[in-house]
Amino acid sequence: MPKWPPSGLSYPTLILGDEHSALVAMTDTPELFGGEIRSLAPIDIKDGKVIRWIDYWDGRHFGAELAAKMRTPADKFPTNFKESTSDG
């Protein structure tokens, strides 16, 4: 990510899965988003390529003000997550 500082880290803490799909637990350091984020990402893989990756995280520890700054505006929020492209 071109705007992230070199001191910011995003790293997996647990990976469960195989060549078809995985669940990845991730940690992002505060330098990236203003507070530490711990997330879970289910990942779908087809023909050796990631076809869907969705991050789930709980931003309550950020406080409402910081979380609101990161929120995608309603008119720009995706409504199609390409779930029909997955075999799973």
HUZICOR-V793089 format. One record per backbone hydrogen bond with DSSP energy under -1.0 kcal/mol. NH is the residue of the N-H (numbers start at 0). CO is the residue of the C=O. E is the energy in kcal/mol with one decimal. If there is no record, write none. Layout:
nh=NH co=CO e=E
nh=NH co=CO e=E
This chain:
nh=3 co=0 e=-1.5
nh=7 co=4 e=-1.8
nh=10 co=26 e=-2.5
nh=12 co=24 e=-3.4
nh=13 co=24 e=-1.3
nh=15 co=22 e=-2.4
nh=17 co=20 e=-2.6
nh=21 co=42 e=-2.1
nh=22 co=15 e=-3.0
nh=23 co=40 e=-2.3
nh=24 co=13 e=-2.8
nh=25 co=38 e=-2.6
nh=26 co=10 e=-2.4
nh=27 co=36 e=-3.0
nh=28 co=8 e=-2.8
nh=31 co=28 e=-2.0
nh=33 co=29 e=-2.6
nh=36 co=27 e=-2.1
nh=38 co=25 e=-2.0
nh=39 co=55 e=-2.5
nh=40 co=23 e=-2.3
nh=42 co=21 e=-3.0
nh=43 co=51 e=-2.5
nh=44 co=19 e=-2.7
nh=45 co=48 e=-2.8
nh=48 co=45 e=-1.8
nh=50 co=43 e=-2.6
nh=51 co=43 e=-1.3
nh=53 co=41 e=-1.6
nh=55 co=39 e=-2.7
nh=61 co=58 e=-1.7
nh=66 co=62 e=-2.0
nh=67 co=63 e=-2.2
nh=68 co=64 e=-1.3
nh=75 co=72 e=-2.1
nh=84 co=81 e=-2.0
nh=85 co=82 e=-1.1
